[in-house]
Amino acid sequence: MFYQIYNFEIGKILIVEDENYIVKVEFLNDKNQLLNKKYGTEKETMLIRKTKLELMEYFDGKRRKFDIPIKLDGTEFQVKVWKELLKLPYGETCSYLDIAKKIGNPNAARAVGMANNKNKIQIIIPCHRIIGSDKKLIGYAGGIKIKEKLLKLERDNL
C-alpha cells in the first residue's frame, strides 16, 4: 500500500493506493491527521500521480468524471449506495431519501447517510452532491465549507 499527500487550493488531500486501485481520497484536517504506518509507504506511484492530475483537472473545472480504478471496501449496502452516487451527474444534487429510493429501499434514508459518512473515496465518489430533503447542506467529512466549494465549483463549470 502506498500513499501521498498533496496540497490543493481547497486543502490537503491524502490519496492511498492498494494493489493498483485507489482506496482512499480524503481531506486531511486537525481531526484526522495522517498516521504513516496506517497507509503503508509514502510514494507517488503512477496511479497516485494520475489521481492527483485528475483531481487538478476537476478543481480547474476541466474534468467531470474520473477514469481511475477504485476499490469499494464496505458492506453490501454501502457499496450499493456508493455505486448509486457514482451515477449522480456532475453539478446535480439529490437527497439521502432520493438515493434510498433509487436503491429500492425508501425507508433507508438514514442508512444512506451513514454509508455516505463511510465513503473513503471523497470527490471521486461524489458524496458532496447529497443534500438534505429540505435542500440544505448537511454533513460532509471534509466540512461544510469544502462541500459548498465543491458544489459551487461544479455549478460554475456546467
C-alpha positions in Angstrom: 0.0 0.0 0.0 1.2 3.5 -0.9 0.1 7.0 -0.1 0.8 10.6 -0.9 -0.4 13.9 0.5 -1.0 16.9 -1.8 -1.8 20.5 -1.1 -4.6 21.7 -3.3 -6.1 25.2 -3.1 -9.1 23.6 -1.4 -7.0 21.8 1.3 -4.7 18.9 1.9 -5.8 15.6 0.4 -4.5 12.1 1.1 -4.5 9.6 -1.7 -3.9 5.9 -1.0 -3.3 3.1 -3.5 -3.6 -0.6 -2.8 -2.9 -3.2 -5.4 -3.4 -0.9 -8.4 -6.7 0.6 -7.0 -7.3 3.9 -5.3 -8.8 3.0 -1.9 -8.8 6.4 -0.3 -9.1 10.1 -1.2 -9.6 12.1 1.9 -9.4 15.7 3.1 -6.9 16.0 6.0 -7.7 18.3 8.8 -6.9 18.6 12.5 -9.3 15.8 13.4 -7.8 13.1 11.1 -4.1 13.7 10.7 -2.2 11.0 8.9 -0.7 8.1 10.8 2.1 7.0 8.4 2.0 3.3 9.2 -1.7 3.0 8.6 -1.3 3.8 4.9 1.9 2.0 4.0 4.8 3.7 2.3 4.8 7.3 1.2 5.4 7.1 -2.5 4.0 8.8 -5.6 3.1 5.8 -7.8 1.9 6.3 -11.3 -1.7 5.7 -10.2 -1.5 8.2 -7.3 0.0 10.7 -9.7 -2.8 10.1 -12.3 -5.3 10.6 -9.5 -3.7 13.8 -8.5 -3.8 15.1 -12.1 -7.4 14.1 -12.5 -8.2 16.0 -9.2 -6.3 19.0 -10.5 -8.4 18.9 -13.7 -11.6 18.6 -11.6 -10.6 21.6 -9.5 -9.8 23.6 -12.7 -13.3 22.8 -14.0 -12.0 20.6 -16.8 -13.0 17.2 -15.6 -16.5 15.9 -14.8 -15.8 12.2 -14.5 -12.8 10.3 -13.1 -11.1 7.5 -15.0 -9.1 5.8 -12.3 -9.7 2.3 -10.9 -11.2 2.4 -7.4 -11.9 -0.3 -4.9 -15.1 -0.1 -2.9 -14.4 -1.6 0.5 -17.6 -1.7 2.6 -20.7 -3.6 3.4 -23.0 -4.8 0.6 -25.4 -1.9 1.4 -22.6 0.7 1.5 -21.2 -0.5 -1.8 -24.8 -0.3 -3.3 -25.1 3.3 -2.1 -21.6 4.3 -3.4 -22.3 2.8 -6.8 -25.5 4.9 -7.0 -23.6 8.0 -6.0 -21.2 7.3 -8.9 -24.2 7.7 -11.3 -25.1 11.2 -9.9 -24.3 13.7 -12.7 -21.7 16.4 -12.2 -23.3 19.6 -10.9 -26.5 17.9 -9.7 -27.6 17.2 -6.1 -30.1 14.8 -4.5 -31.1 13.8 -1.0 -30.5 10.8 1.1 -34.1 9.8 0.5 -33.6 10.1 -3.3 -30.7 7.7 -3.1 -32.6 5.3 -0.8 -35.5 5.2 -3.4 -33.0 4.6 -6.2 -31.5 1.6 -4.5 -35.0 0.2 -3.8 -35.2 0.9 -0.1 -37.2 4.1 0.5 -37.1 3.6 4.3 -33.3 3.6 4.4 -32.5 7.4 4.1 -30.6 7.4 7.5 -28.7 4.3 6.5 -27.8 6.0 3.2 -26.5 8.9 5.3 -24.3 6.6 7.3 -23.0 4.9 4.1 -22.2 8.4 2.8 -20.3 9.1 6.0 -18.2 6.0 5.5 -17.2 6.9 1.9 -13.4 6.7 1.8 -13.0 8.0 -1.8 -14.3 11.5 -1.5 -14.9 13.7 -4.5 -14.5 10.7 -6.9 -17.5 9.1 -5.2 -19.4 12.4 -5.1 -21.0 12.2 -1.6 -20.7 16.0 -1.6 -23.6 16.1 -4.0 -26.0 14.7 -1.4 -28.0 17.4 0.4 -31.0 17.3 2.9 -34.5 16.8 1.7 -35.1 20.4 2.6 -32.3 21.4 0.1 -29.9 22.4 3.0 -26.3 21.4 3.1 -25.7 18.8 5.7 -22.7 16.8 6.9 -19.6 16.3 4.9 -16.4 14.6 6.1 -14.3 17.4 4.6 -16.5 20.0 6.3 -19.5 22.1 5.1 -17.2 24.8 3.7 -15.5 22.4 1.4 -18.8 20.9 0.4 -20.0 24.4 -0.5 -16.9 25.0 -2.6 -17.2 21.7 -4.4 -20.9 22.3 -5.3 -20.1 25.9 -6.4 -17.2 24.7 -8.5 -19.5 22.2 -10.3 -22.3 24.7 -10.8 -19.9 27.3 -12.1 -18.5 24.8 -14.7 -21.6 23.4 -16.1 
